[in-house]
Amino acid sequence: MRPEDFDDIIAEQAAQQQVLLMALRRIAALTRAAGQDPTAISKRWKLVGHAATDRAHFTVAAGHDAAVRMEAKARIDEIIEIGFQ
């Protein structure tokens, strides 16, 4: 891969994160408008995100799969926390 390929991957990940944040913020606003607590929904999103991470295939060096999954789950939790504020 060329260095510019990595730039494209990073830019795409940032764009996907922004789209997810916008969707989560909208869901949080609709939840509040319906008189419900977004915290309960954010817990469900975290469970779903962790399950999806467990099913995902990561191409990483041998022995690094668990660490990559742990970091991915932490990042998902962080994005969900920000989105549901």
PyMOL Python script that loads the backbone (N, CA, C, O; Angstrom):
from pymol import cmd

cmd.read_pdbstr("""\
ATOM      1  N   MET A   1       0.828  -1.182   0.000  1.00  0.00           N
ATOM      2  CA  MET A   1       0.000   0.000   0.000  1.00  0.00           C
ATOM      3  C   MET A   1       0.873   1.246   0.000  1.00  0.00           C
ATOM      4  O   MET A   1       1.966   1.270   0.564  1.00  0.00           O
ATOM      5  N   ARG A   2       0.367   2.248  -0.633  1.00  0.00           N
ATOM      6  CA  ARG A   2       1.062   3.526  -0.677  1.00  0.00           C
ATOM      7  C   ARG A   2       0.605   4.413   0.478  1.00  0.00           C
ATOM      8  O   ARG A   2      -0.485   4.216   1.014  1.00  0.00           O
ATOM      9  N   PRO A   3       1.426   5.383   0.863  1.00  0.00           N
ATOM     10  CA  PRO A   3       1.038   6.279   1.970  1.00  0.00           C
ATOM     11  C   PRO A   3      -0.302   6.975   1.748  1.00  0.00           C
ATOM     12  O   PRO A   3      -1.068   7.160   2.694  1.00  0.00           O
ATOM     13  N   GLU A   4      -0.585   7.354   0.523  1.00  0.00           N
ATOM     14  CA  GLU A   4      -1.860   8.038   0.259  1.00  0.00           C
ATOM     15  C   GLU A   4      -3.059   7.093   0.448  1.00  0.00           C
ATOM     16  O   GLU A   4      -4.172   7.547   0.713  1.00  0.00           O
ATOM     17  N   ASP A   5      -2.827   5.789   0.312  1.00  0.00           N
ATOM     18  CA  ASP A   5      -3.895   4.829   0.592  1.00  0.00           C
ATOM     19  C   ASP A   5      -4.303   4.898   2.067  1.00  0.00           C
ATOM     20  O   ASP A   5      -5.486   4.830   2.400  1.00  0.00           O
ATOM     21  N   PHE A   6      -3.311   5.031   2.937  1.00  0.00           N
ATOM     22  CA  PHE A   6      -3.594   5.153   4.366  1.00  0.00           C
ATOM     23  C   PHE A   6      -4.353   6.441   4.662  1.00  0.00           C
ATOM     24  O   PHE A   6      -5.246   6.457   5.509  1.00  0.00           O
ATOM     25  N   ASP A   7      -3.999   7.520   3.966  1.00  0.00           N
ATOM     26  CA  ASP A   7      -4.720   8.787   4.136  1.00  0.00           C
ATOM     27  C   ASP A   7      -6.196   8.613   3.773  1.00  0.00           C
ATOM     28  O   ASP A   7      -7.079   9.131   4.457  1.00  0.00           O
ATOM     29  N   ASP A   8      -6.451   7.880   2.690  1.00  0.00           N
ATOM     30  CA  ASP A   8      -7.831   7.634   2.263  1.00  0.00           C
ATOM     31  C   ASP A   8      -8.591   6.809   3.296  1.00  0.00           C
ATOM     32  O   ASP A   8      -9.754   7.086   3.587  1.00  0.00           O
ATOM     33  N   ILE A   9      -7.933   5.802   3.845  1.00  0.00           N
ATOM     34  CA  ILE A   9      -8.572   4.952   4.855  1.00  0.00           C
ATOM     35  C   ILE A   9      -8.912   5.771   6.096  1.00  0.00           C
ATOM     36  O   ILE A   9     -10.013   5.657   6.636  1.00  0.00           O
ATOM     37  N   ILE A  10      -7.985   6.581   6.541  1.00  0.00           N
ATOM     38  CA  ILE A  10      -8.208   7.421   7.725  1.00  0.00           C
ATOM     39  C   ILE A  10      -9.339   8.417   7.475  1.00  0.00           C
ATOM     40  O   ILE A  10     -10.184   8.627   8.346  1.00  0.00           O
ATOM     41  N   ALA A  11      -9.360   9.028   6.293  1.00  0.00           N
ATOM     42  CA  ALA A  11     -10.421   9.983   5.959  1.00  0.00           C
ATOM     43  C   ALA A  11     -11.780   9.292   5.913  1.00  0.00           C
ATOM     44  O   ALA A  11     -12.777   9.853   6.369  1.00  0.00           O
ATOM     45  N   GLU A  12     -11.825   8.087   5.369  1.00  0.00           N
ATOM     46  CA  GLU A  12     -13.086   7.352   5.311  1.00  0.00           C
ATOM     47  C   GLU A  12     -13.570   6.982   6.707  1.00  0.00           C
ATOM     48  O   GLU A  12     -14.763   7.080   6.994  1.00  0.00           O
ATOM     49  N   GLN A  13     -12.667   6.562   7.569  1.00  0.00           N
ATOM     50  CA  GLN A  13     -13.054   6.226   8.943  1.00  0.00           C
ATOM     51  C   GLN A  13     -13.585   7.454   9.680  1.00  0.00           C
ATOM     52  O   GLN A  13     -14.561   7.360  10.424  1.00  0.00           O
ATOM     53  N   ALA A  14     -12.952   8.589   9.476  1.00  0.00           N
ATOM     54  CA  ALA A  14     -13.407   9.826  10.127  1.00  0.00           C
ATOM     55  C   ALA A  14     -14.805  10.200   9.630  1.00  0.00           C
ATOM     56  O   ALA A  14     -15.656  10.616  10.416  1.00  0.00           O
ATOM     57  N   ALA A  15     -15.037  10.050   8.330  1.00  0.00           N
ATOM     58  CA  ALA A  15     -16.347  10.371   7.766  1.00  0.00           C
ATOM     59  C   ALA A  15     -17.418   9.425   8.322  1.00  0.00           C
ATOM     60  O   ALA A  15     -18.520   9.863   8.655  1.00  0.00           O
ATOM     61  N   GLN A  16     -17.098   8.138   8.420  1.00  0.00           N
ATOM     62  CA  GLN A  16     -18.055   7.177   8.968  1.00  0.00           C
ATOM     63  C   GLN A  16     -18.363   7.486  10.428  1.00  0.00           C
ATOM     64  O   GLN A  16     -19.507   7.356  10.864  1.00  0.00           O
ATOM     65  N   GLN A  17     -17.365   7.887  11.169  1.00  0.00           N
ATOM     66  CA  GLN A  17     -17.570   8.243  12.570  1.00  0.00           C
ATOM     67  C   GLN A  17     -18.489   9.442  12.692  1.00  0.00           C
ATOM     68  O   GLN A  17     -19.358   9.471  13.563  1.00  0.00           O
ATOM     69  N   GLN A  18     -18.312  10.421  11.839  1.00  0.00           N
ATOM     70  CA  GLN A  18     -19.157  11.618  11.885  1.00  0.00           C
ATOM     71  C   GLN A  18     -20.608  11.285  11.557  1.00  0.00           C
ATOM     72  O   GLN A  18     -21.526  11.813  12.185  1.00  0.00           O
ATOM     73  N   VAL A  19     -20.816  10.412  10.578  1.00  0.00           N
ATOM     74  CA  VAL A  19     -22.175  10.004  10.221  1.00  0.00           C
ATOM     75  C   VAL A  19     -22.822   9.274  11.396  1.00  0.00           C
ATOM     76  O   VAL A  19     -23.987   9.517  11.712  1.00  0.00           O
ATOM     77  N   LEU A  20     -22.074   8.381  12.041  1.00  0.00           N
ATOM     78  CA  LEU A  20     -22.591   7.655  13.198  1.00  0.00           C
ATOM     79  C   LEU A  20     -22.926   8.613  14.340  1.00  0.00           C
ATOM     80  O   LEU A  20     -23.968   8.473  14.981  1.00  0.00           O
ATOM     81  N   LEU A  21     -22.054   9.579  14.596  1.00  0.00           N
ATOM     82  CA  LEU A  21     -22.319  10.557  15.656  1.00  0.00           C
ATOM     83  C   LEU A  21     -23.585  11.361  15.373  1.00  0.00           C
ATOM     84  O   LEU A  21     -24.388  11.593  16.278  1.00  0.00           O
ATOM     85  N   MET A  22     -23.767  11.785  14.133  1.00  0.00           N
ATOM     86  CA  MET A  22     -24.966  12.548  13.776  1.00  0.00           C
ATOM     87  C   MET A  22     -26.217  11.698  13.989  1.00  0.00           C
ATOM     88  O   MET A  22     -27.220  12.195  14.502  1.00  0.00           O
ATOM     89  N   ALA A  23     -26.170  10.433  13.603  1.00  0.00           N
ATOM     90  CA  ALA A  23     -27.318   9.551  13.775  1.00  0.00           C
ATOM     91  C   ALA A  23     -27.616   9.325  15.258  1.00  0.00           C
ATOM     92  O   ALA A  23     -28.775   9.365  15.671  1.00  0.00           O
ATOM     93  N   LEU A  24     -26.585   9.090  16.051  1.00  0.00           N
ATOM     94  CA  LEU A  24     -26.780   8.869  17.484  1.00  0.00           C
ATOM     95  C   LEU A  24     -27.336  10.109  18.171  1.00  0.00           C
ATOM     96  O   LEU A  24     -28.191  10.002  19.051  1.00  0.00           O
ATOM     97  N   ARG A  25     -26.858  11.280  17.775  1.00  0.00           N
ATOM     98  CA  ARG A  25     -27.382  12.517  18.360  1.00  0.00           C
ATOM     99  C   ARG A  25     -28.858  12.699  18.023  1.00  0.00           C
ATOM    100  O   ARG A  25     -29.640  13.160  18.854  1.00  0.00           O
ATOM    101  N   ARG A  26     -29.229  12.337  16.816  1.00  0.00           N
ATOM    102  CA  ARG A  26     -30.628  12.436  16.400  1.00  0.00           C
ATOM    103  C   ARG A  26     -31.478  11.453  17.195  1.00  0.00           C
ATOM    104  O   ARG A  26     -32.565  11.799  17.658  1.00  0.00           O
ATOM    105  N   ILE A  27     -30.986  10.233  17.354  1.00  0.00           N
ATOM    106  CA  ILE A  27     -31.707   9.227  18.135  1.00  0.00           C
ATOM    107  C   ILE A  27     -31.870   9.697  19.575  1.00  0.00           C
ATOM    108  O   ILE A  27     -32.941   9.542  20.161  1.00  0.00           O
ATOM    109  N   ALA A  28     -30.819  10.269  20.144  1.00  0.00           N
ATOM    110  CA  ALA A  28     -30.890  10.778  21.516  1.00  0.00           C
ATOM    111  C   ALA A  28     -31.940  11.895  21.627  1.00  0.00           C
ATOM    112  O   ALA A  28     -32.712  11.930  22.585  1.00  0.00           O
ATOM    113  N   ALA A  29     -31.963  12.788  20.661  1.00  0.00           N
ATOM    114  CA  ALA A  29     -32.933  13.885  20.681  1.00  0.00           C
ATOM    115  C   ALA A  29     -34.362  13.355  20.563  1.00  0.00           C
ATOM    116  O   ALA A  29     -35.257  13.824  21.266  1.00  0.00           O
ATOM    117  N   LEU A  30     -34.578  12.389  19.684  1.00  0.00           N
ATOM    118  CA  LEU A  30     -35.913  11.809  19.530  1.00  0.00           C
ATOM    119  C   LEU A  30     -36.336  11.049  20.787  1.00  0.00           C
ATOM    120  O   LEU A  30     -37.506  11.058  21.169  1.00  0.00           O
ATOM    121  N   THR A  31     -35.375  10.401  21.412  1.00  0.00           N
ATOM    122  CA  THR A  31     -35.659   9.666  22.646  1.00  0.00           C
ATOM    123  C   THR A  31     -36.081  10.627  23.756  1.00  0.00           C
ATOM    124  O   THR A  31     -37.050  10.378  24.474  1.00  0.00           O
ATOM    125  N   ARG A  32     -35.338  11.727  23.885  1.00  0.00           N
ATOM    126  CA  ARG A  32     -35.698  12.744  24.892  1.00  0.00           C
ATOM    127  C   ARG A  32     -37.074  13.336  24.598  1.00  0.00           C
ATOM    128  O   ARG A  32     -37.881  13.538  25.506  1.00  0.00           O
ATOM    129  N   ALA A  33     -37.333  13.611  23.314  1.00  0.00           N
ATOM    130  CA  ALA A  33     -38.620  14.185  22.921  1.00  0.00           C
ATOM    131  C   ALA A  33     -39.770  13.242  23.240  1.00  0.00           C
ATOM    132  O   ALA A  33     -40.893  13.684  23.481  1.00  0.00           O
ATOM    133  N   ALA A  34     -39.490  11.945  23.241  1.00  0.00           N
ATOM    134  CA  ALA A  34     -40.513  10.951  23.567  1.00  0.00           C
ATOM    135  C   ALA A  34     -40.632  10.736  25.068  1.00  0.00           C
ATOM    136  O   ALA A  34     -41.412   9.898  25.521  1.00  0.00           O
ATOM    137  N   GLY A  35     -39.843  11.507  25.854  1.00  0.00           N
ATOM    138  CA  GLY A  35     -39.917  11.415  27.297  1.00  0.00           C
ATOM    139  C   GLY A  35     -39.160  10.235  27.886  1.00  0.00           C
ATOM    140  O   GLY A  35     -39.426   9.824  29.015  1.00  0.00           O
ATOM    141  N   GLN A  36     -38.226   9.696  27.133  1.00  0.00           N
ATOM    142  CA  GLN A  36     -37.448   8.554  27.612  1.00  0.00           C
ATOM    143  C   GLN A  36     -36.012   8.969  27.869  1.00  0.00           C
ATOM    144  O   GLN A  36     -35.560  10.027  27.429  1.00  0.00           O
ATOM    145  N   ASP A  37     -35.307   8.114  28.589  1.00  0.00           N
ATOM    146  CA  ASP A  37     -33.908   8.375  28.930  1.00  0.00           C
ATOM    147  C   ASP A  37     -32.983   7.746  27.882  1.00  0.00           C
ATOM    148  O   ASP A  37     -33.020   6.530  27.691  1.00  0.00           O
ATOM    149  N   PRO A  38     -32.164   8.538  27.207  1.00  0.00           N
ATOM    150  CA  PRO A  38     -31.253   7.997  26.197  1.00  0.00           C
ATOM    151  C   PRO A  38     -30.200   7.035  26.766  1.00  0.00           C
ATOM    152  O   PRO A  38     -29.604   6.256  26.021  1.00  0.00           O
ATOM    153  N   THR A  39     -29.973   7.088  28.075  1.00  0.00           N
ATOM    154  CA  THR A  39     -28.962   6.221  28.679  1.00  0.00           C
ATOM    155  C   THR A  39     -29.303   4.751  28.469  1.00  0.00           C
ATOM    156  O   THR A  39     -28.421   3.943  28.179  1.00  0.00           O
ATOM    157  N   ALA A  40     -30.564   4.406  28.614  1.00  0.00           N
ATOM    158  CA  ALA A  40     -30.991   3.015  28.433  1.00  0.00           C
ATOM    159  C   ALA A  40     -30.739   2.558  26.997  1.00  0.00           C
ATOM    160  O   ALA A  40     -30.301   1.432  26.761  1.00  0.00           O
ATOM    161  N   ILE A  41     -31.015   3.432  26.058  1.00  0.00           N
ATOM    162  CA  ILE A  41     -30.800   3.086  24.659  1.00  0.00           C
ATOM    163  C   ILE A  41     -29.306   2.998  24.351  1.00  0.00           C
ATOM    164  O   ILE A  41     -28.882   2.146  23.571  1.00  0.00           O
ATOM    165  N   SER A  42     -28.512   3.871  24.956  1.00  0.00           N
ATOM    166  CA  SER A  42     -27.071   3.825  24.698  1.00  0.00           C
ATOM    167  C   SER A  42     -26.473   2.519  25.203  1.00  0.00           C
ATOM    168  O   SER A  42     -25.538   1.996  24.596  1.00  0.00           O
ATOM    169  N   LYS A  43     -26.997   1.981  26.302  1.00  0.00           N
ATOM    170  CA  LYS A  43     -26.518   0.688  26.798  1.00  0.00           C
ATOM    171  C   LYS A  43     -26.787  -0.406  25.777  1.00  0.00           C
ATOM    172  O   LYS A  43     -25.942  -1.272  25.546  1.00  0.00           O
ATOM    173  N   ARG A  44     -27.961  -0.365  25.169  1.00  0.00           N
ATOM    174  CA  ARG A  44     -28.307  -1.358  24.140  1.00  0.00           C
ATOM    175  C   ARG A  44     -27.387  -1.227  22.931  1.00  0.00           C
ATOM    176  O   ARG A  44     -26.936  -2.233  22.383  1.00  0.00           O
ATOM    177  N   TRP A  45     -27.109   0.003  22.516  1.00  0.00           N
ATOM    178  CA  TRP A  45     -26.219   0.225  21.377  1.00  0.00           C
ATOM    179  C   TRP A  45     -24.821  -0.318  21.670  1.00  0.00           C
ATOM    180  O   TRP A  45     -24.165  -0.871  20.786  1.00  0.00           O
ATOM    181  N   LYS A  46     -24.374  -0.158  22.906  1.00  0.00           N
ATOM    182  CA  LYS A  46     -23.053  -0.688  23.279  1.00  0.00           C
ATOM    183  C   LYS A  46     -23.039  -2.205  23.185  1.00  0.00           C
ATOM    184  O   LYS A  46     -22.081  -2.788  22.676  1.00  0.00           O
ATOM    185  N   LEU A  47     -24.096  -2.850  23.672  1.00  0.00           N
ATOM    186  CA  LEU A  47     -24.169  -4.311  23.576  1.00  0.00           C
ATOM    187  C   LEU A  47     -24.142  -4.774  22.123  1.00  0.00           C
ATOM    188  O   LEU A  47     -23.436  -5.721  21.775  1.00  0.00           O
ATOM    189  N   VAL A  48     -24.908  -4.104  21.291  1.00  0.00           N
ATOM    190  CA  VAL A  48     -24.954  -4.452  19.870  1.00  0.00           C
ATOM    191  C   VAL A  48     -23.592  -4.200  19.213  1.00  0.00           C
ATOM    192  O   VAL A  48     -23.121  -5.008  18.413  1.00  0.00           O
ATOM    193  N   GLY A  49     -22.971  -3.076  19.558  1.00  0.00           N
ATOM    194  CA  GLY A  49     -21.654  -2.760  19.005  1.00  0.00           C
ATOM    195  C   GLY A  49     -20.597  -3.771  19.400  1.00  0.00           C
ATOM    196  O   GLY A  49     -19.753  -4.144  18.584  1.00  0.00           O
ATOM    197  N   HIS A  50     -20.636  -4.214  20.643  1.00  0.00           N
ATOM    198  CA  HIS A  50     -19.673  -5.217  21.105  1.00  0.00           C
ATOM    199  C   HIS A  50     -19.903  -6.553  20.400  1.00  0.00           C
ATOM    200  O   HIS A  50     -18.949  -7.235  20.025  1.00  0.00           O
ATOM    201  N   ALA A  51     -21.166  -6.922  20.222  1.00  0.00           N
ATOM    202  CA  ALA A  51     -21.482  -8.165  19.527  1.00  0.00           C
ATOM    203  C   ALA A  51     -21.005  -8.116  18.075  1.00  0.00           C
ATOM    204  O   ALA A  51     -20.468  -9.093  17.555  1.00  0.00           O
ATOM    205  N   ALA A  52     -21.208  -6.974  17.434  1.00  0.00           N
ATOM    206  CA  ALA A  52     -20.744  -6.822  16.050  1.00  0.00           C
ATOM    207  C   ALA A  52     -19.218  -6.898  15.973  1.00  0.00           C
ATOM    208  O   ALA A  52     -18.665  -7.470  15.034  1.00  0.00           O
ATOM    209  N   THR A  53     -18.552  -6.326  16.953  1.00  0.00           N
ATOM    210  CA  THR A  53     -17.087  -6.386  16.990  1.00  0.00           C
ATOM    211  C   THR A  53     -16.615  -7.819  17.180  1.00  0.00           C
ATOM    212  O   THR A  53     -15.615  -8.230  16.591  1.00  0.00           O
ATOM    213  N   ASP A  54     -17.325  -8.573  17.991  1.00  0.00           N
ATOM    214  CA  ASP A  54     -16.962  -9.971  18.203  1.00  0.00           C
ATOM    215  C   ASP A  54     -17.117 -10.798  16.929  1.00  0.00           C
ATOM    216  O   ASP A  54     -16.373 -11.755  16.711  1.00  0.00           O
ATOM    217  N   ARG A  55     -18.088 -10.426  16.086  1.00  0.00           N
ATOM    218  CA  ARG A  55     -18.314 -11.161  14.831  1.00  0.00           C
ATOM    219  C   ARG A  55     -17.416 -10.695  13.694  1.00  0.00           C
ATOM    220  O   ARG A  55     -17.238 -11.409  12.707  1.00  0.00           O
ATOM    221  N   ALA A  56     -16.853  -9.509  13.828  1.00  0.00           N
ATOM    222  CA  ALA A  56     -16.048  -8.923  12.744  1.00  0.00           C
ATOM    223  C   ALA A  56     -14.748  -9.685  12.546  1.00  0.00           C
ATOM    224  O   ALA A  56     -14.196 -10.265  13.481  1.00  0.00           O
ATOM    225  N   HIS A  57     -14.276  -9.667  11.311  1.00  0.00           N
ATOM    226  CA  HIS A  57     -12.979 -10.275  10.993  1.00  0.00           C
ATOM    227  C   HIS A  57     -11.944  -9.161  10.884  1.00  0.00           C
ATOM    228  O   HIS A  57     -12.094  -8.232  10.091  1.00  0.00           O
ATOM    229  N   PHE A  58     -10.903  -9.268  11.685  1.00  0.00           N
ATOM    230  CA  PHE A  58      -9.820  -8.284  11.654  1.00  0.00           C
ATOM    231  C   PHE A  58      -8.579  -8.953  11.063  1.00  0.00           C
ATOM    232  O   PHE A  58      -8.227 -10.071  11.440  1.00  0.00           O
ATOM    233  N   THR A  59      -7.937  -8.274  10.157  1.00  0.00           N
ATOM    234  CA  THR A  59      -6.686  -8.774   9.610  1.00  0.00           C
ATOM    235  C   THR A  59      -5.561  -8.088  10.372  1.00  0.00           C
ATOM    236  O   THR A  59      -5.192  -6.950  10.080  1.00  0.00           O
ATOM    237  N   VAL A  60      -5.026  -8.800  11.350  1.00  0.00           N
ATOM    238  CA  VAL A  60      -3.975  -8.256  12.203  1.00  0.00           C
ATOM    239  C   VAL A  60      -2.889  -9.303  12.390  1.00  0.00           C
ATOM    240  O   VAL A  60      -3.077 -10.477  12.073  1.00  0.00           O
ATOM    241  N   ALA A  61      -1.769  -8.866  12.900  1.00  0.00           N
ATOM    242  CA  ALA A  61      -0.664  -9.781  13.163  1.00  0.00           C
ATOM    243  C   ALA A  61      -1.083 -10.816  14.206  1.00  0.00           C
ATOM    244  O   ALA A  61      -1.924 -10.555  15.066  1.00  0.00           O
ATOM    245  N   ALA A  62      -0.481 -11.980  14.106  1.00  0.00           N
ATOM    246  CA  ALA A  62      -0.795 -13.070  15.036  1.00  0.00           C
ATOM    247  C   ALA A  62      -0.626 -12.600  16.480  1.00  0.00           C
ATOM    248  O   ALA A  62       0.356 -11.943  16.827  1.00  0.00           O
ATOM    249  N   GLY A  63      -1.605 -12.951  17.310  1.00  0.00           N
ATOM    250  CA  GLY A  63      -1.540 -12.609  18.714  1.00  0.00           C
ATOM    251  C   GLY A  63      -2.088 -11.239  19.068  1.00  0.00           C
ATOM    252  O   GLY A  63      -2.141 -10.883  20.246  1.00  0.00           O
ATOM    253  N   HIS A  64      -2.499 -10.461  18.071  1.00  0.00           N
ATOM    254  CA  HIS A  64      -2.974  -9.096  18.316  1.00  0.00           C
ATOM    255  C   HIS A  64      -4.489  -8.967  18.230  1.00  0.00           C
ATOM    256  O   HIS A  64      -5.032  -7.890  18.478  1.00  0.00           O
ATOM    257  N   ASP A  65      -5.168 -10.039  17.885  1.00  0.00           N
ATOM    258  CA  ASP A  65      -6.615  -9.974  17.677  1.00  0.00           C
ATOM    259  C   ASP A  65      -7.362  -9.495  18.918  1.00  0.00           C
ATOM    260  O   ASP A  65      -8.229  -8.626  18.815  1.00  0.00           O
ATOM    261  N   ALA A  66      -7.047 -10.036  20.069  1.00  0.00           N
ATOM    262  CA  ALA A  66      -7.749  -9.654  21.301  1.00  0.00           C
ATOM    263  C   ALA A  66      -7.543  -8.178  21.623  1.00  0.00           C
ATOM    264  O   ALA A  66      -8.486  -7.495  22.022  1.00  0.00           O
ATOM    265  N   ALA A  67      -6.328  -7.684  21.455  1.00  0.00           N
ATOM    266  CA  ALA A  67      -6.040  -6.274  21.745  1.00  0.00           C
ATOM    267  C   ALA A  67      -6.779  -5.357  20.776  1.00  0.00           C
ATOM    268  O   ALA A  67      -7.295  -4.313  21.176  1.00  0.00           O
ATOM    269  N   VAL A  68      -6.829  -5.744  19.510  1.00  0.00           N
ATOM    270  CA  VAL A  68      -7.521  -4.931  18.505  1.00  0.00           C
ATOM    271  C   VAL A  68      -9.016  -4.900  18.805  1.00  0.00           C
ATOM    272  O   VAL A  68      -9.641  -3.842  18.719  1.00  0.00           O
ATOM    273  N   ARG A  69      -9.591  -6.038  19.155  1.00  0.00           N
ATOM    274  CA  ARG A  69     -11.021  -6.080  19.495  1.00  0.00           C
ATOM    275  C   ARG A  69     -11.322  -5.231  20.732  1.00  0.00           C
ATOM    276  O   ARG A  69     -12.332  -4.529  20.780  1.00  0.00           O
ATOM    277  N   MET A  70     -10.445  -5.301  21.723  1.00  0.00           N
ATOM    278  CA  MET A  70     -10.639  -4.518  22.938  1.00  0.00           C
ATOM    279  C   MET A  70     -10.599  -3.018  22.623  1.00  0.00           C
ATOM    280  O   MET A  70     -11.419  -2.252  23.128  1.00  0.00           O
ATOM    281  N   GLU A  71      -9.653  -2.610  21.795  1.00  0.00           N
ATOM    282  CA  GLU A  71      -9.560  -1.197  21.404  1.00  0.00           C
ATOM    283  C   GLU A  71     -10.775  -0.773  20.591  1.00  0.00           C
ATOM    284  O   GLU A  71     -11.281   0.336  20.759  1.00  0.00           O
ATOM    285  N   ALA A  72     -11.246  -1.656  19.705  1.00  0.00           N
ATOM    286  CA  ALA A  72     -12.420  -1.342  18.881  1.00  0.00           C
ATOM    287  C   ALA A  72     -13.658  -1.172  19.754  1.00  0.00           C
ATOM    288  O   ALA A  72     -14.451  -0.258  19.530  1.00  0.00           O
ATOM    289  N   LYS A  73     -13.831  -2.036  20.741  1.00  0.00           N
ATOM    290  CA  LYS A  73     -14.969  -1.928  21.647  1.00  0.00           C
ATOM    291  C   LYS A  73     -14.895  -0.643  22.471  1.00  0.00           C
ATOM    292  O   LYS A  73     -15.912   0.014  22.694  1.00  0.00           O
ATOM    293  N   ALA A  74     -13.706  -0.290  22.915  1.00  0.00           N
ATOM    294  CA  ALA A  74     -13.547   0.952  23.679  1.00  0.00           C
ATOM    295  C   ALA A  74     -13.885   2.155  22.808  1.00  0.00           C
ATOM    296  O   ALA A  74     -14.499   3.112  23.279  1.00  0.00           O
ATOM    297  N   ARG A  75     -13.488   2.109  21.549  1.00  0.00           N
ATOM    298  CA  ARG A  75     -13.771   3.218  20.630  1.00  0.00           C
ATOM    299  C   ARG A  75     -15.265   3.316  20.343  1.00  0.00           C
ATOM    300  O   ARG A  75     -15.818   4.413  20.276  1.00  0.00           O
ATOM    301  N   ILE A  76     -15.912   2.172  20.175  1.00  0.00           N
ATOM    302  CA  ILE A  76     -17.358   2.166  19.957  1.00  0.00           C
ATOM    303  C   ILE A  76     -18.064   2.783  21.164  1.00  0.00           C
ATOM    304  O   ILE A  76     -18.963   3.610  21.011  1.00  0.00           O
ATOM    305  N   ASP A  77     -17.651   2.375  22.361  1.00  0.00           N
ATOM    306  CA  ASP A  77     -18.248   2.932  23.584  1.00  0.00           C
ATOM    307  C   ASP A  77     -18.068   4.439  23.643  1.00  0.00           C
ATOM    308  O   ASP A  77     -18.987   5.169  24.015  1.00  0.00           O
ATOM    309  N   GLU A  78     -16.883   4.899  23.276  1.00  0.00           N
ATOM    310  CA  GLU A  78     -16.588   6.335  23.296  1.00  0.00           C
ATOM    311  C   GLU A  78     -17.483   7.095  22.316  1.00  0.00           C
ATOM    312  O   GLU A  78     -18.029   8.146  22.650  1.00  0.00           O
ATOM    313  N   ILE A  79     -17.627   6.561  21.119  1.00  0.00           N
ATOM    314  CA  ILE A  79     -18.465   7.213  20.105  1.00  0.00           C
ATOM    315  C   ILE A  79     -19.918   7.245  20.564  1.00  0.00           C
ATOM    316  O   ILE A  79     -20.600   8.254  20.388  1.00  0.00           O
ATOM    317  N   ILE A  80     -20.395   6.151  21.148  1.00  0.00           N
ATOM    318  CA  ILE A  80     -21.777   6.098  21.622  1.00  0.00           C
ATOM    319  C   ILE A  80     -21.992   7.085  22.762  1.00  0.00           C
ATOM    320  O   ILE A  80     -23.020   7.761  22.807  1.00  0.00           O
ATOM    321  N   GLU A  81     -21.040   7.175  23.679  1.00  0.00           N
ATOM    322  CA  GLU A  81     -21.160   8.139  24.784  1.00  0.00           C
ATOM    323  C   GLU A  81     -21.261   9.569  24.257  1.00  0.00           C
ATOM    324  O   GLU A  81     -22.087  10.353  24.725  1.00  0.00           O
ATOM    325  N   ILE A  82     -20.422   9.901  23.289  1.00  0.00           N
ATOM    326  CA  ILE A  82     -20.455  11.238  22.706  1.00  0.00           C
ATOM    327  C   ILE A  82     -21.776  11.475  21.993  1.00  0.00           C
ATOM    328  O   ILE A  82     -22.383  12.536  22.137  1.00  0.00           O
ATOM    329  N   GLY A  83     -22.219  10.493  21.227  1.00  0.00           N
ATOM    330  CA  GLY A  83     -23.444  10.636  20.443  1.00  0.00           C
ATOM    331  C   GLY A  83     -24.692  10.783  21.283  1.00  0.00           C
ATOM    332  O   GLY A  83     -25.632  11.467  20.878  1.00  0.00           O
ATOM    333  N   PHE A  84     -24.721  10.151  22.453  1.00  0.00           N
ATOM    334  CA  PHE A  84     -25.920  10.198  23.285  1.00  0.00           C
ATOM    335  C   PHE A  84     -25.869  11.276  24.362  1.00  0.00           C
ATOM    336  O   PHE A  84     -26.708  11.266  25.262  1.00  0.00           O
ATOM    337  N   GLN A  85     -24.928  12.194  24.304  1.00  0.00           N
ATOM    338  CA  GLN A  85     -24.861  13.285  25.276  1.00  0.00           C
ATOM    339  C   GLN A  85     -25.990  14.272  25.034  1.00  0.00           C
ATOM    340  O   GLN A  85     -26.106  15.265  25.752  1.00  0.00           O
TER     341      GLN A  85
END
""", "prot")
cmd.dss("prot")
cmd.show_as("cartoon", "prot")
cmd.util.cbc("prot")
cmd.orient("prot")
